Amino acid sequence: METARLQPAERLAAARRVLLTPEKSRAADPIPAPDGPLRVGVDLGTAYVVTVVLSKDGTPLAGEYRFAHVARDGLVVDFHGAVALVREMVERLERRIGRALEHAASGYPPGVPPAEVRATGNVLEAAGLACSGLIDEPSAANLVLGLADGVIVDVGGGTTGVAVIQSGEVVHTADEATGGAHFSLVIAGALDVPLEAAERLKLDPAEQERLFPLVRPVMEKVGAIAARATAGFDVDCLTLVGGSSAFPGFAAVVADYTGIETRVALEPMFVTPVGIALFDK
């Protein structure tokens, strides 16, 4: 599949500009969508549902993201809620671009049982989108990053997925529980605040230095997951994706734990959703 017309930095910077919260999306001006096929991705994450619309060459055109609890660790736990949410997002995006969205790809953490993977596709179908394909999330991330050799560590809401890449091919994947939702759970417990308040604190740059000692053990657990998944492979660098990987100091903690150089991808929250959309045929 041709996905290389845009460099990763260009594609992700464009994604940052066009991916909006529902509130901002409702107020956004219509945009002229190009002629030709569109590529759509729906990421049913533990913390966020993200829908992305790309042009045929993979240029981000529009998208939405919304905090929601319709899936957990790759499992759809609120089917009707997920369908309603995806349908709402699609309808708003259709109004913005002036075109119907007819199909989409979606993703799943490595190791999710096939029946649960199919349930993710069923959400798309029930929301009016033909499911064009399902891809594991770290592999989707590499459709954007284009690593020839390396490791992608996808810190999702509930799980961390790892993909080992050699000569441009994913040769090994693994997935374990622990992700961004665990940051929020630790903060909520330590500060005795509701989970929603903990989520807001986690995302507030003014609070992150104070919260770092609380969430460092979660970062170290991600490091342990990466170390187990890459044991036996010759690894020079880990690349973190997923919104929580942007928390200051995360890469340094993982590097200290694993002894492997670690970096955070540009716009880490949007790497996997954009990759899922690139998988749409």
C-alpha positions as CSV (number, residue, x, y, z in Angstrom):
1,M,0.0,0.0,0.0
2,E,1.4,3.4,-1.0
3,T,1.6,5.6,2.1
4,A,4.9,7.5,1.6
5,R,3.9,10.7,-0.2
6,L,4.0,12.7,3.0
7,Q,6.9,12.5,5.5
8,P,5.8,11.4,9.0
9,A,6.3,14.9,10.5
10,E,4.2,16.5,7.8
11,R,1.4,14.0,8.1
12,L,1.3,14.2,11.9
13,A,1.5,18.0,12.0
14,A,-1.5,18.1,9.6
15,A,-3.3,15.6,11.9
16,R,-2.8,17.9,14.9
17,R,-4.4,20.8,12.9
18,V,-7.5,18.9,11.7
19,L,-8.3,16.6,14.6
20,L,-10.7,18.4,16.9
21,T,-12.8,17.7,20.0
22,P,-16.6,17.4,19.2
23,E,-17.2,20.9,20.6
24,K,-14.6,22.4,18.2
25,S,-15.8,20.2,15.4
26,R,-19.4,21.5,15.6
27,A,-18.1,25.1,15.3
28,A,-15.5,24.4,12.6
29,D,-16.0,25.8,9.1
30,P,-16.7,23.3,6.2
31,I,-13.7,22.2,4.3
32,P,-13.5,21.3,0.6
33,A,-12.7,17.6,0.4
34,P,-10.8,16.5,-2.7
35,D,-12.3,14.3,-5.4
36,G,-11.4,10.7,-5.3
37,P,-11.4,8.0,-2.6
38,L,-11.2,8.9,1.0
39,R,-9.5,6.8,3.7
40,V,-11.1,6.6,7.1
41,G,-9.9,5.1,10.4
42,V,-11.8,4.6,13.7
43,D,-9.7,3.9,16.8
44,L,-11.9,2.6,19.6
45,G,-9.5,3.2,22.5
46,T,-9.9,2.6,26.2
47,A,-9.8,6.3,26.9
48,Y,-10.5,8.0,23.5
49,V,-12.4,7.2,20.4
50,V,-10.7,8.8,17.4
51,T,-12.1,9.1,13.8
52,V,-9.7,10.3,11.1
53,V,-10.4,11.1,7.4
54,L,-7.5,11.2,5.0
55,S,-7.3,11.9,1.3
56,K,-6.2,9.1,-1.1
57,D,-2.5,10.0,-0.6
58,G,-2.8,10.0,3.2
59,T,-3.2,13.7,3.8
60,P,-5.3,14.3,7.0
61,L,-8.4,16.2,6.1
62,A,-10.6,16.1,9.2
63,G,-11.2,14.2,12.3
64,E,-12.5,14.0,15.9
65,Y,-11.5,12.6,19.2
66,R,-13.6,12.2,22.3
67,F,-13.0,10.8,25.8
68,A,-15.2,7.8,26.2
69,H,-15.4,4.4,27.9
70,V,-17.0,2.2,25.2
71,A,-14.0,-0.1,24.9
72,R,-11.5,-1.5,27.4
73,D,-8.2,-3.1,26.5
74,G,-9.3,-3.8,22.9
75,L,-12.7,-5.2,24.0
76,V,-15.9,-3.5,23.2
77,V,-17.7,-3.1,26.5
78,D,-20.6,-0.8,25.4
79,F,-21.6,-1.9,21.9
80,H,-24.6,0.4,21.6
81,G,-22.7,3.4,23.0
82,A,-19.8,2.8,20.7
83,V,-22.1,2.6,17.7
84,A,-23.9,5.8,18.6
85,L,-20.7,7.6,19.2
86,V,-19.1,6.6,15.9
87,R,-22.3,7.4,14.1
88,E,-22.3,10.9,15.6
89,M,-18.7,11.5,14.8
90,V,-19.2,10.3,11.2
91,E,-22.2,12.5,10.7
92,R,-20.4,15.6,11.9
93,L,-17.4,14.9,9.7
94,E,-19.6,14.3,6.7
95,R,-21.1,17.7,7.2
96,R,-17.7,19.3,7.5
97,I,-16.3,17.8,4.3
98,G,-19.5,17.6,2.3
99,R,-19.1,14.0,1.4
100,A,-20.4,10.7,2.6
101,L,-18.1,8.3,4.5
102,E,-18.8,4.8,3.4
103,H,-16.0,2.6,4.8
104,A,-13.3,2.6,7.4
105,A,-10.6,0.5,9.0
106,S,-10.1,-0.1,12.7
107,G,-7.5,-1.4,15.0
108,Y,-6.9,-3.7,18.0
109,P,-4.2,-4.4,20.6
110,P,-2.0,-7.4,19.7
111,G,-3.3,-10.6,21.4
112,V,-7.0,-9.7,21.4
113,P,-9.1,-12.8,20.7
114,P,-10.4,-13.0,17.1
115,A,-14.1,-12.8,18.3
116,E,-13.4,-9.5,20.0
117,V,-11.5,-8.2,17.0
118,R,-14.6,-9.0,14.9
119,A,-16.7,-7.1,17.5
120,T,-14.7,-3.9,16.7
121,G,-15.6,-4.4,13.0
122,N,-19.2,-4.9,13.9
123,V,-19.3,-1.5,15.6
124,L,-18.3,0.1,12.3
125,E,-20.8,-1.8,10.3
126,A,-23.6,-1.0,12.7
127,A,-22.6,2.7,12.5
128,G,-23.1,2.6,8.7
129,L,-19.4,2.1,7.7
130,A,-18.2,-1.0,5.7
131,C,-15.3,-2.4,7.7
132,S,-12.4,-2.5,5.1
133,G,-9.9,-4.0,7.5
134,L,-8.6,-4.5,11.0
135,I,-4.9,-4.0,11.9
136,D,-3.0,-4.4,15.2
137,E,-2.2,-1.0,16.6
138,P,1.6,-1.0,16.7
139,S,1.7,-2.1,13.1
140,A,-0.7,0.7,12.2
141,A,1.6,3.1,14.0
142,N,4.4,2.0,11.7
143,L,2.4,2.8,8.6
144,V,2.9,6.4,9.7
145,L,6.4,6.3,11.1
146,G,7.9,4.0,8.5
147,L,10.6,2.5,10.6
148,A,12.9,0.1,8.8
149,D,14.3,-1.3,12.0
150,G,13.3,-0.6,15.6
151,V,10.5,-1.1,18.1
152,I,7.2,0.8,18.5
153,V,5.8,0.8,22.0
154,D,2.1,1.9,21.7
155,V,0.9,3.1,25.2
156,G,-2.8,2.8,24.8
157,G,-5.5,3.6,27.4
158,G,-5.5,0.1,28.9
159,T,-2.7,-1.8,27.4
160,T,0.8,-1.3,26.0
161,G,1.4,-3.0,22.6
162,V,4.9,-3.6,21.2
163,A,5.9,-4.2,17.6
164,V,9.5,-5.3,16.7
165,I,10.3,-4.2,13.2
166,Q,13.1,-5.6,11.0
167,S,13.8,-4.6,7.4
168,G,10.5,-2.7,7.4
169,E,8.4,-5.8,8.5
170,V,6.8,-6.4,11.8
171,V,8.3,-9.7,13.0
172,H,6.9,-9.8,16.6
173,T,4.1,-8.2,18.5
174,A,3.1,-8.4,22.2
175,D,0.6,-6.7,24.4
176,E,0.1,-6.4,28.2
177,A,-2.2,-4.5,30.5
178,T,-1.0,-1.1,31.6
179,G,-1.6,2.2,29.9
180,G,-2.7,5.7,30.2
181,A,-5.8,4.8,32.2
182,H,-3.5,3.4,34.9
183,F,-1.9,6.9,35.2
184,S,-5.3,8.3,36.0
185,L,-6.1,5.5,38.4
186,V,-2.9,6.1,40.4
187,I,-3.5,9.8,40.5
188,A,-7.1,9.4,41.6
189,G,-6.1,7.1,44.4
190,A,-3.2,9.1,45.6
191,L,-5.0,12.4,45.6
192,D,-8.5,11.0,46.5
193,V,-10.2,12.7,43.5
194,P,-12.7,11.3,41.0
195,L,-11.2,9.6,37.9
196,E,-12.4,12.3,35.6
197,A,-10.6,14.9,37.7
198,A,-7.5,12.8,37.7
199,E,-7.6,12.6,33.9
200,R,-7.7,16.4,33.7
201,L,-4.8,16.8,36.1
202,K,-2.8,14.3,34.1
203,L,-3.2,16.4,31.0
204,D,-2.5,19.7,32.7
205,P,1.2,20.8,32.0
206,A,1.1,22.8,35.2
207,E,0.4,19.7,37.3
208,Q,2.7,17.2,35.6
209,E,5.9,17.9,37.6
210,R,4.0,17.3,40.8
211,L,2.4,14.1,39.5
212,F,5.6,12.6,38.1
213,P,6.6,10.7,41.2
214,L,3.1,9.2,41.4
215,V,3.0,7.9,37.8
216,R,6.7,6.9,37.5
217,P,6.0,3.3,38.6
218,V,3.5,3.0,35.7
219,M,6.2,4.3,33.3
220,E,8.5,1.6,34.7
221,K,5.9,-1.0,34.2
222,V,5.7,0.1,30.5
223,G,9.5,-0.3,30.4
224,A,9.2,-3.8,31.8
225,I,6.6,-4.7,29.1
226,A,8.9,-3.4,26.4
227,A,11.9,-5.3,27.9
228,R,10.0,-8.6,27.9
229,A,8.6,-8.1,24.4
230,T,12.1,-7.3,22.9
231,A,14.1,-10.0,24.8
232,G,16.2,-11.9,22.2
233,F,16.1,-9.1,19.6
234,D,18.9,-6.7,18.7
235,V,17.2,-3.4,19.5
236,D,18.8,0.1,19.2
237,C,15.8,2.3,19.9
238,L,12.3,2.3,21.2
239,T,9.7,4.7,19.8
240,L,6.8,5.6,22.1
241,V,3.3,6.4,20.7
242,G,0.0,7.0,22.4
243,G,-1.2,10.1,24.2
244,S,0.2,9.2,27.6
245,S,3.8,8.9,26.2
246,A,3.8,12.7,25.9
247,F,3.9,12.9,29.7
248,P,7.2,14.7,30.5
249,G,10.0,12.3,31.5
250,F,8.3,9.1,30.2
251,A,10.9,8.4,27.6
252,A,13.8,8.9,30.1
253,V,12.2,6.5,32.6
254,V,11.7,3.8,29.9
255,A,15.3,4.3,28.7
256,D,16.6,4.0,32.3
257,Y,14.6,0.8,32.9
258,T,15.5,-0.9,29.6
259,G,18.9,0.5,28.8
260,I,17.7,1.2,25.3
261,E,17.5,4.6,23.7
262,T,13.9,5.8,23.8
263,R,12.1,8.6,22.0
264,V,8.6,9.9,21.7
265,A,7.0,10.2,18.3
266,L,5.7,13.6,17.1
267,E,2.0,14.0,18.1
268,P,2.0,10.6,19.8
269,M,-1.8,10.6,20.4
270,F,-2.6,10.6,16.7
271,V,0.0,8.2,15.3
272,T,-2.0,5.0,15.6
273,P,-5.4,6.5,14.5
274,V,-3.8,8.0,11.4
275,G,-2.1,4.7,10.7
276,I,-5.4,2.9,11.0
277,A,-6.9,5.3,8.4
278,L,-3.9,4.6,6.1
279,F,-4.8,0.9,6.3
280,D,-8.3,1.7,4.9
281,K,-8.3,0.5,1.3
